[in-house]
């Protein structure tokens, strides 16, 4: 049990350290690697999820990696590679629940577990198979994001979006998203980051994922929902291949998130899980539409 507590604390301390430095670690460093999605991946190509995405984005930002593939020490050895001497790995976790099978009565409950382990970016490893590396000249060939993909994504979700005025918000009473006039945004990156943030709030409506959207500004529940929406937007931006830079309310939100994280070391992991569910839900709407076509 102590190991679980220590792992929660290590994760939360890492996030708090960056927030106190004025950095939001879920804003993906936009280096672009020419391989499509910017979600961190395992050696198998499987995408990491939830809190592991944030932890590996943070490691990428701090170390300046271009690649998004991460491998354990043993996996590197099995592939004929070797982690360079002196390299430090990044923390990721495996989490879930298990039910003891010694008793089968009504009091039996699932017990959560959280196990931390270390992975290394492929740039820290020598002699891996060529498929894990790119020629240096490809680094400058990052394509311009195709923002039409986001427009199609939002359209297929069925969300009602209105561009008018100077406010961005989800309005639960009429179940729509209000966005400022497009001309008010400083960049397309800012526009789509904001739109996907509000789409994430939209996913939390009672008849969708049923999150608590009742919190007032300044309350803990409001801060948590804002954190969920921002994390979800960062996940969606990565999936859709667009940069994430919401810009607004940085100081105010950093302070509220720091307060929540310092009061509850499980908060960031819970928020990341809810954010992943929101991103999955919105992606699922696109899949349903494609399947019906």
C-alpha positions in Angstrom: 0.0 0.0 0.0 2.9 2.3 0.8 4.2 1.9 -2.8 0.8 3.1 -4.2 0.9 6.2 -2.0 4.5 6.9 -3.0 3.7 6.6 -6.7 0.7 8.9 -6.4 2.9 11.4 -4.6 5.7 11.2 -7.1 3.3 11.9 -10.0 1.6 14.8 -8.2 4.9 16.3 -7.1 6.1 16.3 -10.7 3.0 18.1 -11.9 3.0 20.6 -9.1 6.7 21.4 -9.7 5.9 22.4 -13.3 2.7 24.4 -12.4 4.7 26.4 -9.8 7.2 27.1 -12.6 4.3 28.5 -14.7 4.3 25.5 -17.1 1.2 23.4 -17.9 2.8 20.0 -18.7 -0.2 18.8 -20.7 0.5 21.4 -23.4 2.4 19.2 -25.8 5.7 20.6 -27.0 5.0 21.0 -30.7 8.0 19.6 -32.3 6.2 17.3 -34.7 7.9 14.1 -35.7 6.4 13.4 -39.1 4.6 10.3 -37.9 1.1 11.6 -37.4 -0.3 11.4 -33.8 1.7 13.0 -31.1 0.4 10.7 -28.3 3.3 8.8 -26.7 3.5 5.2 -27.7 5.0 1.9 -26.5 7.5 -0.1 -28.6 4.5 -2.1 -29.9 2.9 1.1 -31.3 0.1 1.0 -28.7 -0.7 4.5 -27.4 -0.3 5.4 -23.7 -3.4 6.8 -22.0 -4.5 9.0 -19.1 -1.8 10.2 -16.6 0.9 8.4 -18.6 0.4 10.7 -21.5 0.9 13.7 -19.2 4.0 12.2 -17.6 5.7 11.4 -20.9 4.8 14.8 -22.4 6.4 16.4 -19.4 9.5 14.3 -19.8 9.6 15.2 -23.5 9.3 18.9 -22.7 12.1 18.8 -20.1 14.5 16.8 -22.3 13.6 18.1 -25.8 12.9 14.7 -27.4 11.7 14.6 -31.0 10.5 11.0 -30.9 7.4 9.8 -29.1 8.2 6.1 -28.5 9.1 4.8 -25.0 10.6 1.5 -24.1 11.6 -0.3 -20.9 15.2 -1.2 -20.2 14.5 -4.9 -20.7 12.5 -4.3 -23.9 15.5 -2.4 -25.3 17.8 -5.3 -24.5 15.4 -7.8 -26.1 15.5 -5.6 -29.2 19.3 -5.6 -29.2 19.5 -2.0 -27.9 21.3 -0.5 -24.9 20.3 2.5 -22.8 23.2 4.9 -22.8 25.1 5.2 -19.6 23.9 8.0 -17.4 20.4 8.3 -19.0 17.5 8.8 -16.6 14.1 7.2 -17.4 10.6 8.6 -17.1 8.0 7.4 -14.6 4.8 5.7 -16.0 2.2 3.6 -14.2 0.0 0.6 -14.6 -3.2 1.0 -12.7 -6.5 -0.9 -12.3 -8.4 -3.0 -9.8 -8.4 -6.6 -8.6 -10.9 -8.6 -6.5 -9.5 -11.1 -4.0 -10.8 -14.6 -4.8 -10.4 -16.0 -1.3 -13.9 -15.1 -0.4 -17.0 -14.9 -2.5 -19.5 -13.0 -0.4 -21.4 -9.8 -0.6 -18.6 -7.9 1.1 -16.0 -8.6 -1.5 -14.8 -5.4 -3.1 -12.4 -4.5 -5.9 -9.1 -3.2 -4.6 -7.2 -0.5 -6.6 -3.6 -0.9 -7.5 -1.0 1.4 -8.9 2.5 0.3 -10.0 5.1 2.6 -11.2 7.9 1.6 -13.6 10.5 3.3 -15.8 10.7 3.8 -19.5 13.2 5.4 -21.8 12.7 7.4 -25.0 14.2 5.8 -28.0 16.5 8.7 -28.4 18.2 7.5 -25.1 18.9 4.1 -26.6 21.5 2.9 -29.0 21.4 0.1 -31.5 17.6 -0.3 -31.7 16.2 -1.6 -35.0 16.1 1.1 -37.7 12.3 1.3 -37.6 12.7 3.2 -34.3 14.8 6.0 -35.7 14.4 8.6 -38.5 17.0 10.2 -40.7 18.0 13.6 -39.2 16.8 15.5 -42.3 13.2 14.4 -41.6 13.0 16.5 -38.5 12.6 19.7 -40.5 9.7 18.2 -42.6 6.9 18.6 -40.1 3.7 19.1 -42.1 1.3 22.0 -41.4 -1.6 20.7 -39.3 -4.8 20.1 -41.4 -7.3 22.0 -39.3 -10.2 20.8 -41.6 -9.9 17.5 -39.6 -11.0 19.3 -36.5 -13.9 21.0 -38.3 -15.1 17.6 -39.5 -14.6 16.1 -36.0 -16.8 18.8 -34.4 -19.4 18.7 -37.1 -19.8 14.9 -36.8 -20.1 15.1 -33.0 -23.5 16.8 -33.4 -22.6 19.6 -31.0 -24.3 22.9 -31.6 -21.6 25.6 -31.9 -22.2 29.3 -32.3 -19.5 31.9 -33.1 -20.7 35.3 -31.6 -19.4 37.8 -29.2 -16.3 37.5 -27.0 -16.9 34.5 -24.7 -16.1 30.9 -24.9 -18.3 28.6 -22.9 -20.6 25.5 -22.8 -24.1 26.4 -21.8 -25.8 23.4 -20.1 -29.3 25.0 -20.1 -29.5 25.0 -23.9 -26.8 22.4 -24.5 -24.7 24.4 -26.9 -21.2 25.8 -27.2 -20.7 29.6 -27.6 -17.4 30.7 -29.1 -16.0 34.2 -29.8 -16.1 35.4 -33.3 -13.3 33.7 -35.3 -11.6 37.1 -36.0 -11.0 37.5 -32.2 -8.6 34.6 -32.0 -4.9 35.3 -32.2 -4.3 32.1 -34.2 -6.0 29.0 -35.5 -4.1 27.0 -32.9 -5.8 29.1 -30.2 -9.2 28.8 -31.8 -9.2 25.0 -32.0 -7.6 24.5 -28.6 -10.4 26.5 -27.1 -13.1 24.8 -29.1 -12.0 21.3 -28.1 -11.9 22.5 -24.5 -15.5 23.5 -24.7 -16.3 20.3 -26.5 -14.9 18.5 -23.5 -17.3 20.4 -21.2 -20.1 19.5 -23.6 -19.3 15.8 -23.2 -19.9 16.1 -19.4 -23.6 16.8 -19.8 -26.0 14.6 -17.7 -27.3 12.8 -20.8 -23.7 12.1 -21.9 -20.9 11.4 -19.4 -22.8 13.0 -16.4 -19.9 14.9 -14.8 -20.5 17.5 -12.1 -20.8 20.8 -14.1 -22.5 22.7 -11.3 -19.5 24.2 -9.6 -19.1 28.0 -9.4 -15.9 29.8 -10.4 -13.4 29.5 -7.5 -14.8 26.3 -6.1 -12.9 23.0 -6.1 -15.5 21.2 -8.3 -15.2 24.1 -10.9 -11.4 23.8 -10.8 -11.5 20.0 -11.3 -13.9 20.3 -14.3 -11.8 22.9 -15.9 -8.7 20.7 -15.4 -10.6 17.7 -17.0 -11.6 19.8 -20.0 -8.1 21.2 -20.5 -6.5 17.7 -20.3 -9.2 16.3 -22.6 -8.6 19.1 -25.1 -4.8 18.4 -25.0 -5.5 14.6 -25.7 -7.9 15.5 -28.6 -5.4 17.9 -30.1 -2.7 15.3 -30.0 -5.0 12.7 -31.6 -6.1 15.1 -34.3 -2.6 16.4 -35.0 -3.1 20.0 -34.0 -1.1 22.1 -31.5 -2.7 22.8 -28.1 -2.4 26.4 -26.8 -5.5 27.7 -25.0 -3.7 30.8 -23.7 -6.5 32.2 -21.6 -6.7 32.5 -17.8 -3.3 31.0 -17.2 -2.4 32.5 -13.8 -5.9 32.1 -12.3 -6.2 28.5 -13.4 -2.7 27.5 -12.4 -3.4 28.7 -8.8 -6.7 26.8 -8.6 -5.2 23.6 -9.9 -2.2 23.9 -7.6 -4.6 24.2 -4.6 -6.5 21.1 -5.7 -3.4 19.0 -6.4 -1.8 19.9 -3.1 -5.0 19.0 -1.2 -5.4 15.7 -3.0 -2.5 13.8 -4.5 -5.0 11.5 -6.4 -6.7 14.5 -8.1 -4.5 14.7 -11.2 -4.8 10.9 -11.9 -8.6 11.1 -11.4 -8.8 14.2 -13.7 -6.6 12.5 -16.3 -8.9 9.4 -16.3 -12.0 11.5 -16.7 -10.3 13.5 -19.4 -9.4 10.3 -21.3 -13.0 9.2 -21.0 -14.2 12.5 -22.4 -11.8 12.2 -25.3 -12.8 8.6 -26.0 -16.5 9.5 -25.9 -16.0 12.3 -28.4 -13.8 10.2 -30.7 -16.5 7.5 -30.4 -19.1 9.8 -31.9 -16.8 10.2 -35.0 -16.5 6.4 -35.2 -20.3 6.0 -35.1 -20.8 8.5 -37.8 -18.2 6.8 -40.0 -19.7 3.5 -39.4 -23.1 4.7 -40.5 -21.9 6.2 -43.7 
